[in-house]
């Protein structure tokens, strides 16, 4: 859980191949393409919390997460 830490870049997470739960609520993640690229490197992610970031306000990003990551069992991102 990395919630509320003013995180801008999540690239180092790519090394955590066995990670299955990732909490990134309320940080400063802005780059949608880079975020998706990093998440694609984490094949075991089943639970993702990414709401409250600038990137999570982008409608395209929300749909991309929902449709691209079929292995997710829980997604915490507002889909207004």
C-alpha positions in Angstrom: 0.0 0.0 0.0 1.6 3.3 -1.2 -1.4 5.5 -0.6 -1.0 9.3 0.0 2.7 9.5 -0.6 2.9 12.2 -3.4 4.2 9.5 -5.8 4.7 10.8 -9.3 6.5 7.8 -11.0 5.8 4.1 -10.5 8.5 2.7 -12.9 10.4 1.0 -10.1 7.4 -1.2 -9.4 8.0 -3.1 -12.7 10.6 -5.2 -10.8 7.9 -6.6 -8.5 6.7 -9.4 -10.7 5.0 -11.3 -7.9 3.0 -8.3 -6.6 -0.7 -9.1 -6.5 -2.1 -6.1 -4.6 -1.2 -2.5 -5.4 -2.6 0.5 -3.5 -1.8 3.9 -5.1 -4.8 6.0 -3.8 -4.3 9.7 -3.7 -0.8 10.2 -5.1 0.3 12.5 -8.0 0.4 9.9 -10.9 -0.3 11.8 -14.1 1.1 9.9 -17.1 -1.6 7.4 -18.3 0.5 5.7 -20.9 3.5 5.1 -18.6 1.2 3.9 -15.8 -0.4 1.3 -18.2 3.1 0.3 -19.4 4.2 -0.3 -15.8 1.0 -2.3 -14.9 1.5 -4.5 -17.9 4.8 -5.6 -16.4 3.0 -6.9 -13.3 1.3 -10.1 -14.4 0.1 -11.1 -11.0 -1.9 -7.9 -10.1 -5.4 -8.9 -9.0 -6.3 -5.9 -6.8 -5.6 -2.4 -8.0 -6.4 0.9 -6.2 -5.5 3.9 -8.2 -8.3 6.5 -7.6 -7.5 10.0 -6.4 -4.6 10.5 -8.9 -4.7 13.0 -11.8 -4.4 10.1 -14.2 -7.6 8.5 -12.8 -9.7 11.5 -13.9 -9.1 10.6 -17.5 -12.0 8.7 -19.0 -9.8 6.9 -21.5 -7.5 5.7 -18.7 -10.4 4.2 -16.8 -11.6 2.3 -19.8 -8.1 1.2 -20.7 -7.6 -0.3 -17.2 -11.0 -2.1 -17.2 -10.6 -3.6 -20.7 -6.8 -4.3 -20.8 -6.3 -6.0 -17.4 -8.7 -8.9 -17.5 -6.9 -10.6 -14.5 -8.0 -7.8 -12.1 -10.5 -9.1 -9.6 -10.8 -5.7 -7.8 -10.4 -2.3 -9.3 -10.8 0.9 -7.2 -11.2 3.8 -9.7 -14.3 6.0 -10.0 -16.1 5.5 -13.3 -18.4 8.4 -13.5 
